[in-house]
Amino acid sequence: MTLSIVTINYNNLEGLRRTIDSVLSQTWHDFEWIIIDGGSTDGSKELIEETAEKLASSEFNPLTYWCSEPDKGIYNAMNKGIGHCNGEYVNFMNSGDSFFETTTLEKVFNGKYSEEVLYGDVVFQDKEKQHYNKLPNNITILSYLHKSFINHQSSFIRRETQQKHLYDETFKISADTEFFMYSLTQGAKFKYLDMPIAIYALGGLSSSNLTLCHQDENIAITKNLVEQFLPWEFTYFFNFYRRNDFCKKIIHFLIRIGWFFRIC
């Protein structure tokens, strides 16, 4: 099995319907599919049951596991999904998001890879408008300091790498940022796929609460670097209570100094 696709959902019936249609319309079929629903009450559970019933009698049935039960948040649900993955790579295509086109997976997996993380571009969808986000050819620690982030919808993470460092559930928004930063500091190899992978539907927690998002991102970025020469508690305090760009510049300056001495 080459790929495990995990879909997280909570009370997002129409978004889930869009994601289901996208996953099942893929022309490449060497994947399994896991749906983790957080105990939705808007009809999502019934849609999953209906989908599972239809797939059970069809020639192509990638849905290997699904559940609908309360969880402790999105990253708790994502970690739960990882526990059911058997593919070589893992992709999170959460409810509301979709692959860019029906041939996306076919284009991605037309070759073999040795890298721990594959990533491509993403299209941000806001009502009737779209914004194409092209990522750097080479993701580095410095690019993350400048907020060039990989979207989990447009990435494929080797399962062993994903299982070795699960998402930090103390983060409300940016545990995926923390995961990629951890992988960079541990020397994981990243490969850029010069193509759009996913359409990311804006309007979720990260895009609707920008203040909380920026605070969480700064903590996620600095955690795996700063904690090597400053206590984690100090890093959290400094980020949480920062009030201006001057504090941010100090943090980045300290990170650069610390990383310089680490690699020399």
N, C-alpha and C positions, 0 to 999 in steps of 0.2 A: 504494500500500500504506500503510494507516494505522498499523499496529502491527507491531512485531517482538517476539515473546516468546522469551526465552532461558532455557533450563533447564540448570542445572549439576548434575552428579551424580557421586558417587564411592562405590561400594559401599553403596548405599542402595536396594536392589531394591524393597522394599515402598513406600518413600516415592516412588520414581520412578513406580511403578505408579499411586499415588494422584494424582500430578501429571499424568500422561498422561491419566487418566480425566477430570480436571477441565478440562484444556485442550481436549480433543476434544469435551466436552459443551457448550461455549459455543454459545449461540444466534446469536451475531454472528461472522461469518467473515472479516472483512477484515483478516486478520493472517497473518504467516508465523511459522514456529516453528523455532528452532535448538536442538539438544541437544548439549551439550558434556560428554562423559563422560571422567573422568580415568584410563581404563584399568582399569575395575572388573573384579573377578574373582568377583563374587557372582551372576552371571547378568544383571546390568544390560545389558551389551552385547547379549546374546541377546534381551532384551526390546525394546531399541531396534530391533534388526534385524527382529524380528517385527512391531513397530508400523509400521516403514517399509514393509515388504512389504505389509501390509494396506492402508495408506494409498495405496500406488502404484496399486492397482486400485480405489480408491474415488472417488466423485465429488468429495469434499472432501479435499484433501491439502495441509495447510499446512506440512508438514515439508520445508523447503527445504535444510537442511544438518544433518548430524550427524557426530560423530566419537567414537572411543573410543581415547584415547592418553594417555600420562603428561603431566602438566602440573606447574607449580610452585606449585600452590595454588589456592584458590577465586577469588582476584582475577585471577590469571593466566588462569584458565579463563573468567572473565567478560569480560575484555578480549579474549580470543580470540573469544568469541561476538559482541561488539560489531563486530568486523571483518567479520562476515558479515551484519550487519543492513542492511536496505533500507527499513524502515518509517519513517514520520514520527516515531513515538514508540517507545521501547524499554521493555520491562518484563522484570524478572527474576523468574521463578516457578521457584525451584529445587526439587530433588527433596524431597518431603515436604510441600511447601506447595501450596496450592490456592486458586482463586478462591472467593469467599464463596458464590456461587450460580451457576447456569448462565447467568443473564441479566446477570452483572456487567459484561462488556464491552459488551453492548448498552446498558446504562444509562449507562456512562461515555461512550461515543462516539456519543451521540444528538445531539451538537452539535459545533460547531467551536471550536477553542481556539487562542490565540496565545501562551500562556504556555510557558516552557521546561520547567517541572515541574508535573505534576498529581499530587496525592496525596490519599489518603483514609484511612479508619480501618482497623485491623487487629484480628483476633481471635487471641489467643494460645491455642494448643491444647496442653494438658498432660495426656496420658492421657485421662481422662474429663471433665476440667474445662476450661472455656473462660473467658477473660477478655477483655472488650471494651476495646480501647484507643482512646479518642477523641482525636484530635489537635486542636491549636488551629486556629481559622479562618485565622489569619495566622501563618505560620512566619517567624521573624526570627532574627537572630544571638543576641539575648537569650534567645529560647526554646530555642535550642540550648545556650546556657550553662547553662540549667536542665534540660537533658537531655530535652527534648521532641523526640524523634527521629522522622524519617520512616523507615518500613521500606521497603526496596527492593521487597519483594513488593507493596506497596500504592501504588507510584508509577509514573508514566509519564513518562519523560524524553525530551525532544526529541533525536533522533538526533545532530544537529549539536553540541548541547551536550555530549552524552555522549562523542562522538568527540574533541572539543576537549580534554577533560580526562579521560583514562582513569583507572581506579582505580590508586591508588598501591600497588604490590605489596609495598612494605616493611611494610605493615600486615598483621597476621595476622587481625584481626577487623573493624576499623572503617574500612576504606577507603571504604565507602559513606557513613559519617558525614563523612569528610574531603571527599568529593566534594560533598555537599550544602552543607557549610560554605564550600567554595571557591565554589560557585555563588552563595551568598548574598552573599559579599564582592564578587563580580563584578557584582552587580546583576541577577541572573536573576530573572524573574518566576515566582512560585509561585501555583498555584490550588488551593484546598481543595475536594475533592469530598465532600460531606456524606453519605457512605455507606460501609459496610464493603466493602473491596476484596478482602482476602485472609485466609486462615486460615494462620497461621504456626505450624508444628510446633516446639515447644520440644524441646530435647535436643541441638541442634547445638553447635558450638564456642563460640559467643558466650554461649549460655545455660547451658552446662555448666562454663565456666571464668570465673566472674564477676570474679575478681581481675585476670586478664589482660585481660578485656573492659573493665573500668573504666580500667586503665592505658592501653590502646589508645585508648579513647574520649577521654580527656583530651588525649592528644597530638593526635588527629584534630581535636578542637574548636579547640585553640589554634593549630595549625600556621599556618593562613592569616591569622590575625590577628597573633599575636605576632611572627612572622618579619618583619613589616614594621618593627618597632622593636627587636627582640631577635634575636640569631642563632638559627637553627633548632637548632643543637647544644645551646644553653643550654636551650631549651624542652624538648627531648627528655630531657636530663639531669634537669631540674627535675621533670618529670612522673614519670619512671621511678623516681626515688629518693624521691619524696614519701612521707611516712609518716603524715601526719595532715591533718585538715580545715583547719588553719591555713594550710598550704602551698597548699592548693586555693584558699582565700579570697584569698591574695596573688596567685595567678595570675589569678583572675577580676578582681581590682581593677586589675591592670596592663592586662589586656585592655580593660576599660571605659575606662580613661584613654587608652590608645592608639587605640581606636576613636573616642572623642570628638574627639580632635585630628585624626583622619583625615577625619571628615565635616564638621568646622567650617570 
